[in-house]
């Protein structure tokens, strides 16, 4: 379970996050915009999950109504709602882990800055171990979107059978009255649209979450790549110092200038 509630204060209002952003902005760090983008994606994911929770409430209301009416769709709805609810809760947990990891990273980055100065933030990405969590969220959201598609397909199939049964019953009555049989069932129409609407909305939410997770991962990769020139320069400076020490080492023989003829 996450260490903080994802329904608590938004990550952008956390004291450690605010402090790090202030430091990056004051020092004109190129990582400032990347951090803002990552935080924006996290906020967007949280809003999408909030919307998914509201759609779950709509699904439960539809299920209660189907059960009250003993509608043939009730068993299909019940199974789909259980799956959707479990997947949303799993994504909430992953988002909570992500927010906590970001807060911890900001806290550690600020501590490093106070101890060693702005140079400690040259490789700021090292403080954030979030890419595996983002990948897990992306995978979970994609799986949830597929589950929503499956639920929609199942609901439409049951609705079709329901209408076909209605046609058969109507034709039986028409036959007794000597009337011609109806050849085609009525379209799914209102029933199908009513029951599938929240699943379509949840699918859109999960698709959005997956897109935001992928975008945040790209921003994090960009933040990591910004550190490479700084690391490369550090290695070059270190190699230069080693070469200088080796050259000035006592007892090191130097080449003797050749005598002129």
N, C-alpha and C positions, 0 to 999 in steps of 0.2 A: 504493500500500500504506500502511496506517496506520503512524504513527511509533512506536506502542507496541503491544505484543501485547495483544489483548483477553483473553487467557488469563492475563495477568499479574495484578498486585495489583488488586483491585476499585477502581473509581473513587472510592468513598467513603473509601478508605484512602489516597488520594494526599495528599501533604503540603500541596499548594496548596489542594486542595479542603477538607481538614480545617481549614486556617487561615482560609479565607474563611467557612466555616460558623461557626467560633468567633467571628469578628468580628461577623457578622450577628446571632448569638444574643446576644452581650454588649450590642450596641447596640439590642436589641429591634426589629430591622429587620423590617418586614412581608414582606420578600422571603425571609426565612429559611425559612418553611414551603414556599414555592414551589420554592426550590432543593432542599429535601429531597425534595419530590414528584418533581421531574425526575430526581434521582439515583436515587430508588427505581424509577422507570420504566426507567431504563437498566439497573439491576441485574436487573430482571425480564426484560427483553429478552435479556440475556446468559444467564440461566437457561433461557429458552425455546430459544435457539440451542444450548446444551449438550445439551438434550433432543433436538433435531432431529439433532444429530450422532450420538447414540446410536441413533436410529432408522435413520439412514443405514447404520450398521454392520449392523443387522438386515436391511436391504434387500440388502446385499451378501452376507450369509450365505444369504438365500433365493435370490438369483441363482446363487450357487455351487452350491447344491443342485439348482436347476432345470437348470443346465448339466450337472451330473453325471448326472442322470437323463434328459437330453436331452428335457426336458418342453417341450411346445409353447409354454409361457408365457415361455420364456427370452428371446426377442428383444424382446418387449414389456417385460419387466422390465429388460433391459439399457438400453434407450433411456430408460426412466423414471428409472432410478437415475442415469444420466449427467446428466439435466436437474436432478434434485433436488440432486445434489451441487454442480453449478455455482451454483445459486441460493443454497444455504446458504453457500458460500464468498463469494459476492458480498455477502450480508448481514453476514458476519463482517467484511469489509473496511469496510463502511459503519458498522458499530458501532464499529470501531476509530477511524474518522475522528471519530465523534461523541464518543467518550471523550476523544480528544486535543483536540478543540475545547473541550470543557468544562474540561479541565485547564488549557489555555492561557488561557481566559477567567477562571478562578479566579486564576491567577498574575498576570494583568494587573490584575484588580480589587484584589487585595491590594497590588500595587505602587502603584496609584492611591491607595488608602487611606493607605498609609504616607507618601505625598507630600503629600496634600491633606486628609486626615482623612475622617471619616464622610460628609461632604457629597459626596464623590466617588462614593459608592455609591448616591446617590439614584436614579440611572438605571442600575442594575446590569445591566440586560438588554443594554445596549450592548456589554458585554464578550463576549457569547455569540452567535456567528454560527452557530447550530445549526438553525434552523427548516428551511432547505433540506435539510439532512442527514436530519432527522426525516421530512420529506415523502418523500425518496428511499427511506428504510427502509420507510415505510408502503406506498409503491407496490410496492417489491420484495417485501414480505411478501404483499401481496394477489395479485401475479402468481404467487408460489410456491404459494400456497393453491389457485389455479385450476389450476396444473400438477398438483398432487396430485390434485385432483378428476378431471382428464383421465386421469391414470394409473390411478386406481381404475376409471373407466369402461372403459378399454381392457383392463385385467386381467379384469374381469368378463365382457367380451365374448368374450375368448379362452377363458375358463373355460367359458362357455356353449357355444361351438363344440366344445370338448373333450368336454363331456358329451353333446352331440348326436351327435358322432362315435362315442362309446362306445355310445350307444343304437342307432345304425345297425348297429354291429358285433354287438351283442348280438342284434338282431332277425334279422340274417343267420343266426346260429347257431340261433335259435329256429325260423326258417323251415325249416332243414334237418332240424330235429327234429319238424317238424309242429306247433309250438306257436304260439299267437297272439302277434302282435307287440306290443311295449311301445309305447304311444302317446306317452308323455311321457318326456323325459329326466329324470334325477335332478337335483335342485336343485344349484346350484353348491356350497353348503355349505362343507365343510372347506377345500377347495383355494382357493376364492375368499377366504375369511376369512383364511387363513394369509398369502397373498401381498398382500392389501390392507391388513392390519392396520398395518404400519409407515407406509404412505402416509396412512392416516387419522390416525395419531398426528402425523405431520409437518404435515399440514394444520392440525390443532389448534394446533400450535406456531406456525405462521406466522400464523394468525388472532390468536393471543395477542400476537405481536410487533407486528402491525399496530395492535391496540388500544392497546398500551402506547405506541407511537410517536405515535399520535393524542392520547393523554392527555398525553404530555410536551409536545407542541406547544401544547396548550391551556394548560398551566401556564406555558410560556414566554410565550405571548401575554398571560396575566394579569400576569406579571412586567413585561412591557413597558408594560402599561396603568397599572401602579402608578406609573410614572415621569411620566405625563402631568400630574398635578396639580403636581408639583414643577417641571416644565419650564414650565408655565403661570405659576406664581408667579414664576419667574425672569424670564420675559418681561415680566410686569407690573411687576416691580421695575425692570427695565432701562428700560422705557418711561417710568416715573415719573421716573427720574433724568434721562433725556433731556429730558423736559418741564421739569424744574426748571432744568437748565442753560440751556435755551432761554429760559426766563423771566428768568433772572438775567444773561443775556448783555449785556455793555457795549454801550450804544447802542441797546438795545432800548427802543422808545418805549412808555411805559405810558399807559393812558387817563387823561386829565385829568378830575378830578372836576368836575361841572357846578356852576356858581355858583348859590347859592340866590337866588331872586327876592324 
